[in-house]
Amino acid sequence: MSFLTLTQGRGGQQCRSRRSPLHPLILLCLMALPVTPVQALSLDEARQQLAEHSHALAAQRADREAWQQQRQATRRLREPRVDLTVAGVAYGKQLEFDLALLNRTLEADIERTGVRSSVQLQWPLYMGGRIDATQRQAGAREAQSEGELRHAEAQLTRQMLDRYFAIQAATRVVEVREAALETLEAHAHRARRFEEQGLVNRLARLQAEVARDEARRDLVQSVRILADLRAALASMLATDALGCLTTPLPEPRQPDWPVETFVTQALAAHPQLAVLDARAEQAAQQVRIEQSEWLPELFAFGSYELNREATPLTEPDWVAGLGVKWALTSGLDRGSAVDAAQARRVQVRELTAQARQDLTLASESAYRGVLQHQEQYALLGQDLALAEENARLQDASFRAGLSTSLDVTEAHLGVARSGVQRAQAAYDYAGAMLDLLTTAGLLGEIDDFLAFSSPVSCEGAAP
């Protein structure tokens, strides 16, 4: 699969330092783009801009904040609950007193109105472990949101880095296509002049022009893809002026660690495992909560009347005591509820085991990809050198009348193909390294694992 086909959905750029001026066709394409000030944008700056402007990350941070506050809300579940009740009341009471000494009965009708106010206290002393389980569950849910945030950051950063490197690879392709078009235009001009001098026939001139037109079409396509990639990255970074990307493609090299170290790191640091661990803790605490429904509750309670004048004569001014509550029956099948919580616990355990297998496989696969693309990049470097030497010899032979125009065009198109394939290999290497570092939870330390050449010069870069 060609680089141009592979990268149409991945990102975009056109910052470059050139050995030759832009082709007029490219200048015409670039003039159609919005004119914005050129600003340098390194890889670290792009990561910072993503962290500051990503709506997806902002939403995930808000979710984490919500669960942090939810955990805070459970801190006082063990403290007594105090209620103040104020109510306007009216009541009537008929009293009878049997006065045996006087051999008569005394009756009294009492009617009162007023404002009744009281303070009630209820203090949970033992809830079957429900309070502790609820607090632990809230803490686990907060940990889950933290892991989800880390995972979202890693995935979005991975996507942004991929687009950034895709732009740099596409820029190389544009440069290769520009060089090929410039060379083939020169060859077509030479073939036309030779035809006029009778040194070559009309077919040789037509072959040169067909090759030149093909190179022009390839260049136009490459420029358009580059513009699409830049637009995609600009959208991701929420900017209207993407500017010049200064961090080049990484130089392919052997990974610093053996594959076993990356696997170990992935199994220790991948955020998805942290999410599953948090879910496992929530499931375990849910089992405790359901089991607590079988157990009695012990609580202290009290009540004090603040306005005793409005208190009925038959009610006390204050009450204090200990109480026990035991739900003997329930509308919910408590045994099934416990079984359901246990099943969730088993589900998370199996998901964790599967995730560990998947991470191991992903690490090993990405590691093999890194080695493959690093080796391919080195071999394509040799192919490119041979293609350039062949093109040089074919040019000389054509001028001497020893080779055909078709030989020359094929040689220069071969140089372009080798250049594009090498850019593709460098991009594939970067992608494999990003996959490896993402799986191992090491994207934050990318500079320790990727080797970069000198920063791209933005002097004279097109906006």
Beta strands, then each sheet from edge to edge (+ up, - down):
strand 1: 40-41
strand 2: 81-99
strand 3: 104-126
strand 4: 244-245
strand 5: 250-251
strand 6: 297-305
strand 7: 318-325
strand 8: 451-452
sheet 1: 1+ 4+
sheet 2: 2+ 3- 6+ 7-
sheet 3: 5+ 8-
end
